[in-house]
Amino acid sequence: MAYLFTSESVSEGHPDKIADQVSDALLDNFLAFDPDSKVACETLVTTGQVVLAGEVKSRTYLDVQQIARDVINKIGYTNGEYKFSGDSCGVISLIHEQSQDINQGVDRGEKEDQGAGDQGMMFGYATRETDNYMPLALDISHKILQVLAELRREGTKISYLRPDAKAQVTIEYSDENVPQKIDTIVVSTQHDEFDEDDSVMLAKIKEDIVSILIPRVKEQIPEDIQLLFNDDIKFHINPTGKFVIGGPHGDTGLTGRKIIVDTYGGKGAHGGGAFSGKDPSKVDRSAAYAARHAAKNLVAAGVADELLLQVSYAIGVVEPTSILVDTYGTSKVNLSDGEIAKKVAHLFDMRPFAIEERLKLRNPIYLETAAYGHMGREPQKVTKVYESPYNGRVEKEVELFTWEKLDALDEVKKAFNL
């Protein structure tokens, strides 16, 4: 019997995503001026206020208040009517030095001996159902909100949009786990006050989402996925009604509260650790990226059509405590999942420092990850410029989303005789 699966995403203007972006902007600035910085920055946003907290060990000093304001303005919170604006909000910093008790288990005389920054388990996942090896419902949810943000910034075809928004997509699958059609799309978007009554306002928003946004989304996806859109899709557009009060004024935001949006939309598994604001010595982040990198290369090489990889650590210990592989019965090689896992341990060095080096994680590459998902993105080289009243100006060419590169295919195919 066919079944339904749902994933959601949230916009860059969602309160929790504002917090993630501020935390990662702080991290990027620390790494730009001191690549050896140890950072764990948390952010809280609410009506007219931003609170920064966390632990940092760094040789640099930053104007953290201005960095936070710049991020908030770039997202689009520049209007006093939103009750939250980058230029007028209060910014309180409670950041303090990292505990030496933690640091002693991480830093070692030889960098290769660097221990894990914490215990825990991390997961990587990949599936053949999309070109970027991501779950389809999440991929479409991200695209809906990315296009919505484009339309908001253009301000021509839809002029009333405000930054806060959420999207959710439900897909019908066959018994063979093949997507059949899109069943339901939910979009809730913050908007300006309308002069018309609520019913007219809601009708206008629904018409614009269905006739302007959705066609533009379809243009950005492959033809076989476009065929899943149909005339029977159930649309729920701003289903609660009016959505003028939003952003941090409508709901307090915190770093690390959208970990499923950040990863696989409920597919696969999640170890519970958040990403944003954490430097790569924190395996919550770096090992999750390494696991995705391995899973994606394994699926792309033809080891399986769907694959989940778990890796676990003990704080201060160099080697992972375990590596597990689950191919969900889709394996294409004559090996058990346990035998595949043993080969993975030899193919992909999962020691913390090895991950940092392989994926170039000591660079300021993290702000771009903090909205629309950390996985499934396009690897690219960019030049980034950082300026500080205390440290001067730094210009760096960096590579974004290195964990999405299919750069281990030859090694995987050789190891599995593919």
C-alpha positions as CSV (number, residue, x, y, z in Angstrom):
1,M,0.0,0.0,0.0
2,A,1.3,3.5,-0.9
3,Y,2.5,5.7,2.0
4,L,3.0,9.4,2.6
5,F,6.2,11.0,3.9
6,T,6.6,14.7,4.9
7,S,9.5,17.0,5.5
8,E,9.6,20.7,6.4
9,S,12.0,23.6,6.0
10,V,12.1,27.2,7.4
11,S,13.3,30.4,5.9
12,E,16.4,32.5,6.7
13,G,14.0,34.9,8.6
14,H,12.6,32.2,10.9
15,P,13.7,33.1,14.5
16,D,15.7,29.9,15.0
17,K,17.5,30.4,11.7
18,I,18.3,34.0,12.6
19,A,20.0,32.6,15.7
20,D,21.9,30.0,13.7
21,Q,23.1,32.5,11.2
22,V,24.3,34.9,13.9
23,S,26.2,32.0,15.6
24,D,27.8,30.9,12.4
25,A,28.7,34.5,11.4
26,L,30.6,34.8,14.8
27,L,32.3,31.5,14.1
28,D,33.4,32.6,10.6
29,N,34.9,35.8,11.9
30,F,36.8,34.0,14.7
31,L,38.2,31.5,12.1
32,A,39.0,34.2,9.6
33,F,41.3,36.0,12.0
34,D,42.4,32.9,14.0
35,P,41.9,29.6,12.3
36,D,42.8,27.7,15.5
37,S,39.9,29.3,17.4
38,K,37.7,27.0,19.6
39,V,34.2,28.3,19.4
40,A,30.8,27.3,20.8
41,C,28.5,30.3,20.3
42,E,24.8,30.3,21.1
43,T,22.3,33.0,20.2
44,L,18.8,33.9,21.4
45,V,16.6,36.4,19.6
46,T,13.3,37.9,20.8
47,T,11.4,41.1,20.6
48,G,14.0,43.8,20.1
49,Q,16.8,41.8,21.7
50,V,19.7,39.5,20.8
51,V,21.6,37.6,23.5
52,L,25.0,36.0,22.6
53,A,26.4,33.4,24.9
54,G,28.9,30.5,24.8
55,E,32.6,29.6,25.1
56,V,35.5,30.8,23.0
57,K,39.3,30.3,23.0
58,S,40.9,32.6,20.4
59,R,43.7,35.0,19.8
60,T,41.4,37.5,18.2
61,Y,38.8,39.9,19.5
62,L,35.7,40.8,17.6
63,D,32.9,43.4,17.6
64,V,30.3,40.7,18.1
65,Q,27.5,43.2,18.4
66,Q,28.1,44.7,15.0
67,I,28.5,41.2,13.4
68,A,25.1,40.2,14.8
69,R,23.5,43.5,13.5
70,D,24.9,43.0,10.0
71,V,23.5,39.4,9.8
72,I,20.1,40.6,10.9
73,N,20.0,43.4,8.4
74,K,21.1,41.2,5.6
75,I,18.3,38.7,6.3
76,G,15.8,41.6,5.9
77,Y,14.9,42.7,9.4
78,T,15.4,46.4,8.6
79,N,11.9,47.8,9.4
80,G,10.9,49.0,12.9
81,E,7.3,47.7,12.2
82,Y,8.7,44.1,12.6
83,K,9.6,44.9,16.3
84,F,13.0,43.5,15.5
85,S,15.6,45.3,13.5
86,G,19.4,45.0,13.0
87,D,19.9,48.7,13.6
88,S,17.8,49.1,16.7
89,C,17.8,45.8,18.6
90,G,19.8,45.5,21.8
91,V,22.7,43.0,21.6
92,I,24.0,41.6,24.8
93,S,27.2,39.5,24.8
94,L,27.8,36.9,27.5
95,I,30.5,35.0,25.7
96,H,33.3,33.8,27.9
97,E,36.5,31.7,27.7
98,Q,36.4,27.9,27.0
99,S,36.8,25.6,29.9
100,Q,40.4,24.3,30.2
101,D,38.9,21.0,31.4
102,I,37.4,20.5,28.0
103,N,40.3,21.9,26.0
104,Q,42.9,19.6,27.5
105,G,41.1,16.5,26.0
106,V,41.0,18.1,22.6
107,D,44.4,19.8,22.0
108,R,47.4,17.6,21.8
109,G,51.1,18.0,21.0
110,E,50.6,16.4,17.6
111,K,47.5,17.7,15.7
112,E,46.8,14.2,14.3
113,D,46.2,13.1,17.9
114,Q,43.5,15.7,18.5
115,G,40.7,14.1,20.5
116,A,37.0,14.4,19.8
117,G,35.5,17.6,21.4
118,D,32.6,15.6,22.9
119,Q,31.0,12.2,23.0
120,G,28.0,11.3,20.9
121,M,26.9,9.7,17.6
122,M,26.5,11.4,14.2
123,F,24.8,10.3,11.1
124,G,25.2,10.7,7.3
125,Y,22.6,9.8,4.8
126,A,22.2,9.7,1.0
127,T,19.6,8.4,-1.4
128,R,19.3,8.2,-5.2
129,E,15.9,9.8,-5.3
130,T,17.3,13.3,-6.2
131,D,20.4,14.5,-8.2
132,N,22.0,15.8,-5.0
133,Y,21.3,12.5,-3.1
134,M,18.9,14.2,-0.7
135,P,15.4,13.2,0.4
136,L,12.9,14.7,-2.1
137,A,10.4,16.2,0.3
138,L,13.1,18.2,2.1
139,D,14.8,19.2,-1.2
140,I,11.5,20.7,-2.5
141,S,10.8,22.4,0.9
142,H,14.1,24.1,0.8
143,K,13.6,25.3,-2.8
144,I,10.2,26.7,-2.0
145,L,11.6,28.9,0.7
146,Q,14.7,29.9,-1.3
147,V,12.4,31.0,-4.2
148,L,10.1,32.8,-1.7
149,A,13.2,34.7,-0.4
150,E,14.1,35.6,-4.0
151,L,10.6,37.0,-4.6
152,R,10.7,38.9,-1.3
153,R,14.0,40.6,-2.2
154,E,12.8,41.4,-5.8
155,G,9.7,43.0,-4.3
156,T,8.0,43.2,-7.7
157,K,5.8,40.2,-8.3
158,I,4.9,39.7,-4.6
159,S,5.5,43.0,-2.7
160,Y,4.1,42.2,0.7
161,L,6.4,39.4,1.9
162,R,8.2,39.6,5.3
163,P,11.2,37.5,6.2
164,D,9.7,34.7,8.4
165,A,8.3,31.7,6.6
166,K,7.9,27.9,6.7
167,A,7.2,25.2,4.1
168,Q,6.2,21.6,4.3
169,V,5.9,19.0,1.5
170,T,4.2,15.6,1.6
171,I,5.0,13.0,-1.0
172,E,3.2,9.8,-1.9
173,Y,5.5,6.8,-2.3
174,S,4.8,3.4,-3.9
175,D,5.4,0.1,-2.0
176,E,8.8,0.0,-3.8
177,N,9.7,3.4,-2.2
178,V,9.5,5.3,-5.4
179,P,7.9,8.9,-5.3
180,Q,4.6,8.9,-7.1
181,K,3.3,12.4,-6.6
182,I,3.2,15.4,-4.4
183,D,0.2,15.1,-2.1
184,T,0.3,18.3,0.0
185,I,2.2,21.6,0.1
186,V,2.0,23.8,3.2
187,V,3.4,27.4,3.1
188,S,3.1,29.9,5.9
189,T,4.6,33.3,5.1
190,Q,4.8,36.5,7.1
191,H,3.3,39.4,5.3
192,D,2.5,43.2,5.6
193,E,-0.8,44.4,6.8
194,F,-3.4,44.4,4.1
195,D,-6.1,47.1,3.6
196,E,-8.6,44.4,2.6
197,D,-10.3,42.1,5.0
198,D,-8.7,38.8,6.0
199,S,-10.6,36.6,3.5
200,V,-9.4,38.8,0.5
201,M,-5.9,38.9,1.9
202,L,-5.7,35.1,2.3
203,A,-7.1,34.6,-1.2
204,K,-4.5,36.9,-2.7
205,I,-1.6,35.2,-0.8
206,K,-2.7,31.7,-1.9
207,E,-3.1,32.8,-5.5
208,D,0.4,34.3,-5.6
209,I,2.0,31.3,-4.0
210,V,0.3,28.8,-6.3
211,S,0.6,30.9,-9.6
212,I,3.9,32.7,-9.1
213,L,6.1,30.8,-6.6
214,I,5.3,27.2,-7.4
215,P,6.0,27.6,-11.2
216,R,9.3,29.2,-10.4
217,V,10.2,26.3,-8.1
218,K,9.3,23.8,-10.8
219,E,11.7,25.6,-13.3
220,Q,14.6,24.9,-10.9
221,I,14.1,21.1,-10.6
222,P,14.6,18.2,-13.1
223,E,11.8,17.3,-15.5
224,D,11.2,13.9,-13.8
225,I,10.5,15.7,-10.5
226,Q,8.3,18.3,-12.2
227,L,6.0,15.4,-13.2
228,L,5.2,14.8,-9.5
229,F,3.4,18.2,-9.4
230,N,-0.2,17.7,-10.3
231,D,-3.6,19.4,-10.3
232,D,-4.7,17.4,-7.2
233,I,-2.1,18.9,-4.8
234,K,-3.6,20.0,-1.6
235,F,-2.4,23.5,-0.8
236,H,-2.5,24.9,2.7
237,I,-1.3,28.5,2.5
238,N,-1.2,30.5,5.7
239,P,-3.7,28.0,7.2
240,T,-4.0,29.8,10.5
241,G,-5.0,33.0,8.7
242,K,-3.3,36.4,9.2
243,F,0.5,36.2,9.7
244,V,1.7,39.8,10.2
245,I,3.4,39.3,13.6
246,G,6.3,37.0,13.1
247,G,10.1,36.8,13.4
248,P,11.6,37.1,16.8
249,H,8.6,39.3,17.9
250,G,6.2,36.5,17.3
251,D,8.4,33.6,18.5
252,T,11.7,33.5,20.4
253,G,14.6,31.9,18.4
254,L,17.5,29.8,19.6
255,T,20.6,28.3,18.0
256,G,20.3,24.6,17.2
257,R,16.5,24.1,17.2
258,K,16.2,23.1,13.6
259,I,18.5,20.1,13.4
260,I,16.1,18.0,11.2
261,V,15.7,20.9,8.7
262,D,19.5,21.2,8.7
263,T,20.0,17.5,7.8
264,Y,17.6,15.1,6.1
265,G,14.1,16.1,7.0
266,G,13.3,13.1,9.1
267,K,14.8,10.5,6.7
268,G,17.8,8.5,8.0
269,A,18.6,9.4,11.6
270,H,20.0,12.1,13.8
271,G,22.3,11.9,16.8
272,G,20.8,15.0,18.4
273,G,23.8,17.4,18.1
274,A,23.3,20.8,16.5
275,F,25.8,22.4,14.1
276,S,25.7,26.2,14.1
277,G,28.2,28.2,16.2
278,K,30.5,25.2,16.7
279,D,34.1,25.0,15.3
280,P,35.1,21.7,13.7
281,S,36.8,20.3,16.8
282,K,33.2,19.6,17.8
283,V,32.4,16.3,16.2
284,D,28.7,17.1,16.4
285,R,29.4,19.2,13.3
286,S,32.5,17.9,11.6
287,A,31.7,14.1,11.9
288,A,28.2,14.7,10.6
289,Y,29.7,16.4,7.6
290,A,32.2,13.5,7.2
291,A,29.4,10.9,7.5
292,R,27.4,12.7,4.8
293,H,30.5,12.9,2.6
294,A,31.1,9.2,2.9
295,A,27.4,8.2,2.5
296,K,27.0,10.3,-0.6
297,N,30.1,8.9,-2.3
298,L,29.1,5.4,-1.4
299,V,25.6,5.8,-3.0
300,A,27.0,7.7,-6.0
301,A,29.6,5.0,-6.6
302,G,26.8,2.3,-6.7
303,V,27.3,0.6,-3.3
304,A,23.6,1.0,-2.5
305,D,20.6,3.1,-3.5
306,E,20.1,4.4,0.0
307,L,22.6,4.4,2.8
308,L,22.8,5.6,6.5
309,L,26.2,5.8,8.2
310,Q,26.6,6.3,11.9
311,V,29.9,7.2,13.6
312,S,30.4,7.7,17.3
313,Y,33.0,9.2,19.6
314,A,34.2,9.5,23.2
315,I,35.4,12.9,24.4
316,G,39.1,13.3,24.1
317,V,39.6,10.0,22.2
318,V,41.1,10.1,18.7
319,E,39.6,7.1,17.0
320,P,35.8,6.7,16.6
321,T,34.2,4.2,19.0
322,S,32.1,2.7,16.2
323,I,31.1,2.9,12.6
324,L,27.8,1.5,11.4
325,V,26.2,1.2,7.9
326,D,22.6,0.5,7.0
327,T,21.7,0.1,3.4
328,Y,18.0,-0.6,4.0
329,G,18.2,-3.7,1.8
330,T,19.3,-1.7,-1.2
331,S,22.9,-2.9,-1.3
332,K,24.4,-3.6,-4.7
333,V,27.5,-5.5,-3.5
334,N,27.8,-9.0,-2.2
335,L,28.7,-7.9,1.4
336,S,26.8,-7.5,4.6
337,D,26.2,-4.0,6.0
338,G,28.7,-4.9,8.7
339,E,31.4,-5.8,6.1
340,I,30.6,-2.6,4.2
341,A,31.2,-0.6,7.5
342,K,34.6,-2.2,7.9
343,K,35.6,-1.1,4.4
344,V,34.3,2.4,5.1
345,A,36.5,2.6,8.2
346,H,39.5,2.1,6.0
347,L,38.3,4.3,3.1
348,F,37.4,7.4,5.2
349,D,39.6,8.5,8.1
350,M,37.2,9.6,10.8
351,R,39.7,11.0,13.3
352,P,38.7,14.6,14.1
353,F,41.8,16.3,12.8
354,A,41.8,14.1,9.6
355,I,38.2,15.2,9.0
356,E,39.2,18.9,9.5
357,E,42.0,18.5,7.0
358,R,40.1,16.5,4.4
359,L,37.1,18.8,4.3
360,K,39.0,22.0,4.9
361,L,36.9,22.9,7.9
362,R,39.2,25.4,9.6
363,N,38.1,28.1,7.1
364,P,35.3,30.6,7.5
365,I,32.7,28.6,5.5
366,Y,29.8,28.3,7.9
367,L,27.4,31.2,7.5
368,E,26.3,29.8,4.2
369,T,25.3,26.6,5.9
370,A,23.0,28.2,8.4
371,A,19.9,28.5,6.3
372,Y,18.3,26.0,3.8
373,G,20.2,23.0,5.0
374,H,23.8,21.9,5.5
375,M,23.5,19.0,3.2
376,G,22.7,18.7,-0.5
377,R,24.2,22.1,-1.3
378,E,26.5,22.9,-4.3
379,P,30.3,22.9,-3.6
380,Q,31.9,26.1,-4.8
381,K,34.9,28.4,-4.3
382,V,34.3,32.0,-3.1
383,T,36.3,34.9,-1.9
384,K,35.2,36.3,1.4
385,V,36.3,39.5,3.1
386,Y,36.3,40.2,6.8
387,E,37.0,43.5,8.4
388,S,37.5,44.3,12.1
389,P,38.3,47.4,14.1
390,Y,40.7,45.3,16.1
391,N,42.3,43.0,13.5
392,G,42.2,44.9,10.2
393,R,41.1,43.3,6.9
394,V,41.3,39.6,5.8
395,E,40.5,38.3,2.3
396,K,40.3,34.6,1.9
397,E,39.4,32.2,-0.9
398,V,37.5,29.3,0.6
399,E,35.6,26.2,-0.6
400,L,32.0,25.9,0.6
401,F,30.2,22.5,1.2
402,T,33.3,20.4,0.7
403,W,31.4,17.4,2.2
404,E,29.2,17.4,-0.9
405,K,32.0,16.7,-3.3
406,L,32.0,13.4,-5.1
407,D,35.8,13.1,-4.8
408,A,36.1,9.6,-3.4
409,L,34.3,7.7,-6.2
410,D,37.4,6.1,-7.7
411,E,38.6,4.8,-4.3
412,V,35.1,3.5,-3.4
413,K,34.6,1.7,-6.7
414,K,38.1,0.1,-6.4
415,A,37.4,-1.0,-2.8
416,F,34.1,-2.6,-3.7
417,N,35.1,-3.8,-7.2
418,L,32.4,-1.7,-8.9
